[in-house]
Amino acid sequence: MSAEDRAGLQVIDRKARGRAVQRDPAIAISGLVREEDARASSEGGVDRHVGKPLDPIELAREIARMIGPPSDVTRAPS
């Protein structure tokens, strides 16, 4: 794992420790695409691991998986 990747995981870890219940979702975009790289990202608090070269469609799919289906914002609350 490169220094840049470790630095990114440290940022995620610090953010996670600063919140009691919820943290921001995170996607690692890395040139390191081995299974152990994805596992290290996951262990470091990253939700998804996307390899480079970046495929924008794959990234969009990962984001969609993370945020889930859109909520119904067309109706006024009852």
Biopython code that builds the backbone (N, CA, C, O; Angstrom):
import numpy as np
from Bio.PDB.StructureBuilder import StructureBuilder

atoms = [
    (1, "MET", "N", (0.849, -1.166, 0.000)),
    (1, "MET", "CA", (0.000, 0.000, 0.000)),
    (1, "MET", "C", (0.896, 1.232, 0.000)),
    (1, "MET", "O", (1.857, 1.311, 0.766)),
    (2, "SER", "N", (0.580, 2.175, -0.851)),
    (2, "SER", "CA", (1.418, 3.359, -0.988)),
    (2, "SER", "C", (1.180, 4.348, 0.143)),
    (2, "SER", "O", (0.198, 4.248, 0.878)),
    (3, "ALA", "N", (2.084, 5.295, 0.269)),
    (3, "ALA", "CA", (1.951, 6.328, 1.292)),
    (3, "ALA", "C", (0.682, 7.133, 1.096)),
    (3, "ALA", "O", (0.019, 7.503, 2.065)),
    (4, "GLU", "N", (0.339, 7.409, -0.167)),
    (4, "GLU", "CA", (-0.877, 8.174, -0.444)),
    (4, "GLU", "C", (-2.113, 7.413, 0.023)),
    (4, "GLU", "O", (-3.020, 8.004, 0.609)),
    (5, "ASP", "N", (-2.154, 6.103, -0.233)),
    (5, "ASP", "CA", (-3.303, 5.305, 0.188)),
    (5, "ASP", "C", (-3.392, 5.235, 1.711)),
    (5, "ASP", "O", (-4.480, 5.332, 2.278)),
    (6, "ARG", "N", (-2.254, 5.070, 2.367)),
    (6, "ARG", "CA", (-2.267, 5.035, 3.829)),
    (6, "ARG", "C", (-2.742, 6.370, 4.378)),
    (6, "ARG", "O", (-3.490, 6.412, 5.355)),
    (7, "ALA", "N", (-2.312, 7.457, 3.760)),
    (7, "ALA", "CA", (-2.729, 8.782, 4.225)),
    (7, "ALA", "C", (-4.239, 8.946, 4.083)),
    (7, "ALA", "O", (-4.885, 9.509, 4.968)),
    (8, "GLY", "N", (-4.802, 8.466, 2.991)),
    (8, "GLY", "CA", (-6.250, 8.539, 2.805)),
    (8, "GLY", "C", (-6.989, 7.737, 3.849)),
    (8, "GLY", "O", (-8.008, 8.185, 4.376)),
    (9, "LEU", "N", (-6.484, 6.547, 4.155)),
    (9, "LEU", "CA", (-7.120, 5.723, 5.183)),
    (9, "LEU", "C", (-7.012, 6.372, 6.559)),
    (9, "LEU", "O", (-7.916, 6.234, 7.383)),
    (10, "GLN", "N", (-5.920, 7.073, 6.810)),
    (10, "GLN", "CA", (-5.772, 7.757, 8.091)),
    (10, "GLN", "C", (-6.801, 8.874, 8.228)),
    (10, "GLN", "O", (-7.335, 9.096, 9.315)),
    (11, "VAL", "N", (-7.077, 9.565, 7.151)),
    (11, "VAL", "CA", (-8.094, 10.615, 7.179)),
    (11, "VAL", "C", (-9.451, 10.006, 7.501)),
    (11, "VAL", "O", (-10.187, 10.526, 8.340)),
    (12, "ILE", "N", (-9.786, 8.890, 6.824)),
    (12, "ILE", "CA", (-11.063, 8.213, 7.076)),
    (12, "ILE", "C", (-11.137, 7.761, 8.529)),
    (12, "ILE", "O", (-12.167, 7.930, 9.183)),
    (13, "ASP", "N", (-10.052, 7.188, 9.033)),
    (13, "ASP", "CA", (-10.028, 6.693, 10.408)),
    (13, "ASP", "C", (-10.222, 7.837, 11.398)),
    (13, "ASP", "O", (-10.980, 7.696, 12.358)),
    (14, "ARG", "N", (-9.550, 8.965, 11.181)),
    (14, "ARG", "CA", (-9.704, 10.107, 12.080)),
    (14, "ARG", "C", (-11.126, 10.641, 12.061)),
    (14, "ARG", "O", (-11.678, 10.996, 13.102)),
    (15, "LYS", "N", (-11.721, 10.697, 10.861)),
    (15, "LYS", "CA", (-13.100, 11.162, 10.759)),
    (15, "LYS", "C", (-14.034, 10.205, 11.488)),
    (15, "LYS", "O", (-14.959, 10.647, 12.171)),
    (16, "ALA", "N", (-13.805, 8.900, 11.353)),
    (16, "ALA", "CA", (-14.669, 7.911, 11.990)),
    (16, "ALA", "C", (-14.572, 8.007, 13.511)),
    (16, "ALA", "O", (-15.583, 7.884, 14.202)),
    (17, "ARG", "N", (-13.386, 8.221, 14.029)),
    (17, "ARG", "CA", (-13.219, 8.309, 15.480)),
    (17, "ARG", "C", (-13.838, 9.572, 16.040)),
    (17, "ARG", "O", (-14.194, 9.620, 17.217)),
    (18, "GLY", "N", (-13.971, 10.591, 15.214)),
    (18, "GLY", "CA", (-14.538, 11.855, 15.669)),
    (18, "GLY", "C", (-16.051, 11.853, 15.736)),
    (18, "GLY", "O", (-16.646, 12.830, 16.190)),
    (19, "ARG", "N", (-16.676, 10.799, 15.302)),
    (19, "ARG", "CA", (-18.137, 10.734, 15.304)),
    (19, "ARG", "C", (-18.581, 9.528, 16.116)),
    (19, "ARG", "O", (-18.055, 8.427, 15.955)),
    (20, "ALA", "N", (-19.535, 9.744, 16.973)),
    (20, "ALA", "CA", (-19.994, 8.672, 17.849)),
    (20, "ALA", "C", (-20.812, 7.621, 17.098)),
    (20, "ALA", "O", (-20.663, 6.428, 17.360)),
    (21, "VAL", "N", (-21.665, 8.042, 16.177)),
    (21, "VAL", "CA", (-22.582, 7.099, 15.562)),
    (21, "VAL", "C", (-22.418, 7.013, 14.052)),
    (21, "VAL", "O", (-22.358, 5.913, 13.503)),
    (22, "GLN", "N", (-22.348, 8.126, 13.385)),
    (22, "GLN", "CA", (-22.391, 8.132, 11.932)),
    (22, "GLN", "C", (-21.129, 8.768, 11.357)),
    (22, "GLN", "O", (-20.554, 9.681, 11.949)),
    (23, "ARG", "N", (-20.713, 8.277, 10.207)),
    (23, "ARG", "CA", (-19.590, 8.883, 9.506)),
    (23, "ARG", "C", (-19.958, 9.007, 8.041)),
    (23, "ARG", "O", (-20.899, 8.369, 7.569)),
    (24, "ASP", "N", (-19.219, 9.822, 7.334)),
    (24, "ASP", "CA", (-19.463, 10.011, 5.913)),
    (24, "ASP", "C", (-19.071, 8.759, 5.145)),
    (24, "ASP", "O", (-18.071, 8.120, 5.472)),
    (25, "PRO", "N", (-19.849, 8.400, 4.124)),
    (25, "PRO", "CA", (-19.450, 7.272, 3.279)),
    (25, "PRO", "C", (-18.177, 7.624, 2.508)),
    (25, "PRO", "O", (-17.915, 8.792, 2.224)),
    (26, "ALA", "N", (-17.401, 6.610, 2.178)),
    (26, "ALA", "CA", (-16.139, 6.853, 1.479)),
    (26, "ALA", "C", (-15.898, 5.782, 0.424)),
    (26, "ALA", "O", (-16.169, 4.600, 0.636)),
    (27, "ILE", "N", (-15.380, 6.229, -0.721)),
    (27, "ILE", "CA", (-14.973, 5.328, -1.799)),
    (27, "ILE", "C", (-13.492, 5.561, -2.049)),
    (27, "ILE", "O", (-13.070, 6.691, -2.293)),
    (28, "ALA", "N", (-12.703, 4.494, -1.988)),
    (28, "ALA", "CA", (-11.282, 4.582, -2.332)),
    (28, "ALA", "C", (-11.150, 4.433, -3.841)),
    (28, "ALA", "O", (-11.697, 3.500, -4.429)),
    (29, "ILE", "N", (-10.428, 5.346, -4.460)),
    (29, "ILE", "CA", (-10.111, 5.252, -5.884)),
    (29, "ILE", "C", (-8.603, 5.077, -5.951)),
    (29, "ILE", "O", (-7.845, 6.002, -5.657)),
    (30, "SER", "N", (-8.176, 3.881, -6.340)),
    (30, "SER", "CA", (-6.770, 3.527, -6.189)),
    (30, "SER", "C", (-6.244, 2.742, -7.380)),
    (30, "SER", "O", (-6.983, 2.006, -8.034)),
    (31, "GLY", "N", (-4.974, 2.908, -7.645)),
    (31, "GLY", "CA", (-4.293, 2.107, -8.646)),
    (31, "GLY", "C", (-3.969, 0.718, -8.122)),
    (31, "GLY", "O", (-3.576, -0.166, -8.883)),
    (32, "LEU", "N", (-4.132, 0.532, -6.835)),
    (32, "LEU", "CA", (-3.887, -0.771, -6.216)),
    (32, "LEU", "C", (-5.199, -1.545, -6.226)),
    (32, "LEU", "O", (-6.138, -1.196, -5.510)),
    (33, "VAL", "N", (-5.260, -2.588, -7.033)),
    (33, "VAL", "CA", (-6.544, -3.257, -7.260)),
    (33, "VAL", "C", (-6.552, -4.730, -6.840)),
    (33, "VAL", "O", (-7.465, -5.475, -7.195)),
    (34, "ARG", "N", (-5.550, -5.138, -6.096)),
    (34, "ARG", "CA", (-5.543, -6.525, -5.620)),
    (34, "ARG", "C", (-6.589, -6.700, -4.524)),
    (34, "ARG", "O", (-7.035, -5.732, -3.908)),
    (35, "GLU", "N", (-6.970, -7.951, -4.294)),
    (35, "GLU", "CA", (-7.963, -8.249, -3.259)),
    (35, "GLU", "C", (-7.505, -7.734, -1.897)),
    (35, "GLU", "O", (-8.311, -7.205, -1.131)),
    (36, "GLU", "N", (-6.223, -7.885, -1.592)),
    (36, "GLU", "CA", (-5.734, -7.417, -0.292)),
    (36, "GLU", "C", (-5.778, -5.897, -0.167)),
    (36, "GLU", "O", (-5.911, -5.371, 0.938)),
    (37, "ASP", "N", (-5.667, -5.183, -1.298)),
    (37, "ASP", "CA", (-5.787, -3.722, -1.271)),
    (37, "ASP", "C", (-7.220, -3.314, -0.926)),
    (37, "ASP", "O", (-7.440, -2.418, -0.111)),
    (38, "ALA", "N", (-8.188, -3.978, -1.554)),
    (38, "ALA", "CA", (-9.590, -3.701, -1.257)),
    (38, "ALA", "C", (-9.906, -4.044, 0.197)),
    (38, "ALA", "O", (-10.642, -3.315, 0.862)),
    (39, "ARG", "N", (-9.353, -5.148, 0.687)),
    (39, "ARG", "CA", (-9.575, -5.556, 2.074)),
    (39, "ARG", "C", (-8.972, -4.527, 3.032)),
    (39, "ARG", "O", (-9.590, -4.184, 4.040)),
    (40, "ALA", "N", (-7.768, -4.031, 2.723)),
    (40, "ALA", "CA", (-7.131, -3.023, 3.577)),
    (40, "ALA", "C", (-7.966, -1.744, 3.607)),
    (40, "ALA", "O", (-8.096, -1.105, 4.651)),
    (41, "SER", "N", (-8.528, -1.378, 2.462)),
    (41, "SER", "CA", (-9.400, -0.203, 2.421)),
    (41, "SER", "C", (-10.609, -0.410, 3.317)),
    (41, "SER", "O", (-10.979, 0.470, 4.093)),
    (42, "SER", "N", (-11.215, -1.578, 3.203)),
    (42, "SER", "CA", (-12.397, -1.887, 4.000)),
    (42, "SER", "C", (-12.065, -1.863, 5.493)),
    (42, "SER", "O", (-12.811, -1.301, 6.295)),
    (43, "GLU", "N", (-10.959, -2.469, 5.849)),
    (43, "GLU", "CA", (-10.533, -2.480, 7.253)),
    (43, "GLU", "C", (-10.213, -1.081, 7.752)),
    (43, "GLU", "O", (-10.307, -0.806, 8.948)),
    (44, "GLY", "N", (-9.833, -0.197, 6.834)),
    (44, "GLY", "CA", (-9.518, 1.181, 7.191)),
    (44, "GLY", "C", (-10.737, 2.084, 7.258)),
    (44, "GLY", "O", (-10.613, 3.275, 7.546)),
    (45, "GLY", "N", (-11.918, 1.526, 6.995)),
    (45, "GLY", "CA", (-13.124, 2.329, 7.116)),
    (45, "GLY", "C", (-13.712, 2.813, 5.808)),
    (45, "GLY", "O", (-14.665, 3.592, 5.805)),
    (46, "VAL", "N", (-13.151, 2.357, 4.691)),
    (46, "VAL", "CA", (-13.660, 2.758, 3.386)),
    (46, "VAL", "C", (-14.785, 1.808, 2.995)),
    (46, "VAL", "O", (-14.678, 0.596, 3.180)),
    (47, "ASP", "N", (-15.863, 2.365, 2.455)),
    (47, "ASP", "CA", (-17.035, 1.561, 2.116)),
    (47, "ASP", "C", (-16.886, 0.797, 0.805)),
    (47, "ASP", "O", (-17.348, -0.338, 0.695)),
    (48, "ARG", "N", (-16.255, 1.401, -0.171)),
    (48, "ARG", "CA", (-16.084, 0.771, -1.484)),
    (48, "ARG", "C", (-14.674, 1.069, -1.987)),
    (48, "ARG", "O", (-14.055, 2.062, -1.604)),
    (49, "HIS", "N", (-14.182, 0.183, -2.858)),
    (49, "HIS", "CA", (-12.829, 0.313, -3.426)),
    (49, "HIS", "C", (-12.968, 0.210, -4.941)),
    (49, "HIS", "O", (-13.400, -0.821, -5.457)),
    (50, "VAL", "N", (-12.603, 1.271, -5.655)),
    (50, "VAL", "CA", (-12.694, 1.307, -7.116)),
    (50, "VAL", "C", (-11.285, 1.468, -7.671)),
    (50, "VAL", "O", (-10.520, 2.317, -7.213)),
    (51, "GLY", "N", (-10.948, 0.640, -8.668)),
    (51, "GLY", "CA", (-9.610, 0.678, -9.239)),
    (51, "GLY", "C", (-9.446, 1.702, -10.347)),
    (51, "GLY", "O", (-10.411, 2.144, -10.970)),
    (52, "LYS", "N", (-8.194, 2.063, -10.569)),
    (52, "LYS", "CA", (-7.827, 2.915, -11.694)),
    (52, "LYS", "C", (-7.315, 2.023, -12.807)),
    (52, "LYS", "O", (-6.785, 0.954, -12.504)),
    (53, "PRO", "N", (-7.434, 2.381, -14.055)),
    (53, "PRO", "CA", (-8.035, 3.637, -14.497)),
    (53, "PRO", "C", (-9.517, 3.656, -14.160)),
    (53, "PRO", "O", (-10.216, 2.648, -14.262)),
    (54, "LEU", "N", (-9.966, 4.818, -13.761)),
    (54, "LEU", "CA", (-11.327, 4.979, -13.283)),
    (54, "LEU", "C", (-12.334, 4.837, -14.411)),
    (54, "LEU", "O", (-12.225, 5.488, -15.450)),
    (55, "ASP", "N", (-13.308, 3.983, -14.189)),
    (55, "ASP", "CA", (-14.438, 3.842, -15.105)),
    (55, "ASP", "C", (-15.577, 4.651, -14.493)),
    (55, "ASP", "O", (-16.089, 4.272, -13.439)),
    (56, "PRO", "N", (-15.988, 5.752, -15.119)),
    (56, "PRO", "CA", (-17.028, 6.607, -14.529)),
    (56, "PRO", "C", (-18.343, 5.867, -14.277)),
    (56, "PRO", "O", (-19.051, 6.171, -13.317)),
    (57, "ILE", "N", (-18.668, 4.903, -15.131)),
    (57, "ILE", "CA", (-19.897, 4.136, -14.938)),
    (57, "ILE", "C", (-19.790, 3.278, -13.672)),
    (57, "ILE", "O", (-20.735, 3.196, -12.888)),
    (58, "GLU", "N", (-18.638, 2.645, -13.482)),
    (58, "GLU", "CA", (-18.438, 1.848, -12.277)),
    (58, "GLU", "C", (-18.522, 2.726, -11.030)),
    (58, "GLU", "O", (-19.139, 2.341, -10.037)),
    (59, "LEU", "N", (-17.900, 3.909, -11.081)),
    (59, "LEU", "CA", (-17.958, 4.820, -9.941)),
    (59, "LEU", "C", (-19.405, 5.234, -9.662)),
    (59, "LEU", "O", (-19.827, 5.268, -8.506)),
    (60, "ALA", "N", (-20.160, 5.545, -10.708)),
    (60, "ALA", "CA", (-21.568, 5.918, -10.525)),
    (60, "ALA", "C", (-22.359, 4.775, -9.897)),
    (60, "ALA", "O", (-23.214, 5.007, -9.042)),
    (61, "ARG", "N", (-22.081, 3.552, -10.313)),
    (61, "ARG", "CA", (-22.767, 2.390, -9.724)),
    (61, "ARG", "C", (-22.434, 2.245, -8.237)),
    (61, "ARG", "O", (-23.314, 1.976, -7.420)),
    (62, "GLU", "N", (-21.168, 2.423, -7.900)),
    (62, "GLU", "CA", (-20.756, 2.312, -6.496)),
    (62, "GLU", "C", (-21.432, 3.393, -5.652)),
    (62, "GLU", "O", (-21.884, 3.124, -4.539)),
    (63, "ILE", "N", (-21.498, 4.604, -6.179)),
    (63, "ILE", "CA", (-22.172, 5.688, -5.454)),
    (63, "ILE", "C", (-23.643, 5.348, -5.267)),
    (63, "ILE", "O", (-24.194, 5.530, -4.181)),
    (64, "ALA", "N", (-24.281, 4.854, -6.328)),
    (64, "ALA", "CA", (-25.697, 4.478, -6.242)),
    (64, "ALA", "C", (-25.911, 3.381, -5.205)),
    (64, "ALA", "O", (-26.892, 3.419, -4.463)),
    (65, "ARG", "N", (-25.010, 2.409, -5.144)),
    (65, "ARG", "CA", (-25.126, 1.344, -4.133)),
    (65, "ARG", "C", (-25.023, 1.909, -2.724)),
    (65, "ARG", "O", (-25.715, 1.462, -1.810)),
    (66, "MET", "N", (-24.150, 2.897, -2.562)),
    (66, "MET", "CA", (-23.936, 3.464, -1.238)),
    (66, "MET", "C", (-25.111, 4.305, -0.761)),
    (66, "MET", "O", (-25.482, 4.251, 0.412)),
    (67, "ILE", "N", (-25.693, 5.076, -1.659)),
    (67, "ILE", "CA", (-26.748, 5.992, -1.216)),
    (67, "ILE", "C", (-28.133, 5.378, -1.303)),
    (67, "ILE", "O", (-29.081, 5.895, -0.711)),
    (68, "GLY", "N", (-28.258, 4.272, -2.042)),
    (68, "GLY", "CA", (-29.540, 3.596, -2.131)),
    (68, "GLY", "C", (-30.491, 4.298, -3.075)),
    (68, "GLY", "O", (-30.140, 5.288, -3.716)),
    (69, "PRO", "N", (-31.710, 3.766, -3.151)),
    (69, "PRO", "CA", (-32.679, 4.353, -4.069)),
    (69, "PRO", "C", (-33.082, 5.756, -3.613)),
    (69, "PRO", "O", (-33.040, 6.057, -2.420)),
    (70, "PRO", "N", (-33.467, 6.600, -4.546)),
    (70, "PRO", "CA", (-33.863, 7.957, -4.169)),
    (70, "PRO", "C", (-35.119, 7.926, -3.300)),
    (70, "PRO", "O", (-35.995, 7.079, -3.475)),
    (71, "SER", "N", (-35.184, 8.848, -2.381)),
    (71, "SER", "CA", (-36.383, 8.931, -1.549)),
    (71, "SER", "C", (-37.472, 9.650, -2.334)),
    (71, "SER", "O", (-37.194, 10.360, -3.301)),
    (72, "ASP", "N", (-38.678, 9.460, -1.916)),
    (72, "ASP", "CA", (-39.805, 10.086, -2.589)),
    (72, "ASP", "C", (-39.926, 11.518, -2.074)),
    (72, "ASP", "O", (-40.459, 11.754, -0.990)),
    (73, "VAL", "N", (-39.434, 12.459, -2.853)),
    (73, "VAL", "CA", (-39.464, 13.861, -2.436)),
    (73, "VAL", "C", (-40.570, 14.622, -3.154)),
    (73, "VAL", "O", (-40.680, 15.840, -3.015)),
    (74, "THR", "N", (-41.388, 13.909, -3.920)),
    (74, "THR", "CA", (-42.450, 14.601, -4.658)),
    (74, "THR", "C", (-43.696, 14.792, -3.819)),
    (74, "THR", "O", (-44.539, 15.625, -4.150)),
    (75, "ARG", "N", (-43.829, 14.039, -2.741)),
    (75, "ARG", "CA", (-45.012, 14.174, -1.890)),
    (75, "ARG", "C", (-44.701, 15.039, -0.685)),
    (75, "ARG", "O", (-43.595, 15.002, -0.145)),
    (76, "ALA", "N", (-45.681, 15.811, -0.274)),
    (76, "ALA", "CA", (-45.556, 16.578, 0.959)),
    (76, "ALA", "C", (-45.777, 15.634, 2.134)),
    (76, "ALA", "O", (-46.573, 14.700, 2.040)),
    (77, "PRO", "N", (-45.089, 15.869, 3.221)),
    (77, "PRO", "CA", (-45.294, 15.022, 4.408)),
    (77, "PRO", "C", (-46.741, 15.090, 4.870)),
    (77, "PRO", "O", (-47.381, 16.139, 4.800)),
    (78, "SER", "N", (-47.247, 13.956, 5.344)),
    (78, "SER", "CA", (-48.638, 13.907, 5.850)),
    (78, "SER", "C", (-48.713, 14.336, 7.288)),
    (78, "SER", "O", (-49.797, 14.355, 7.871)),
]
sb = StructureBuilder()
sb.init_structure("model")
sb.init_model(0)
sb.init_chain("A")
sb.init_seg("    ")
for serial, (resi, resn, name, xyz) in enumerate(atoms, 1):
    if name == "N":
        sb.init_residue(resn, " ", resi, " ")
    sb.init_atom(name, np.array(xyz, "f"), 0.0, 1.0, " ", f" {name:<3s}", serial, name[0])
structure = sb.get_structure()
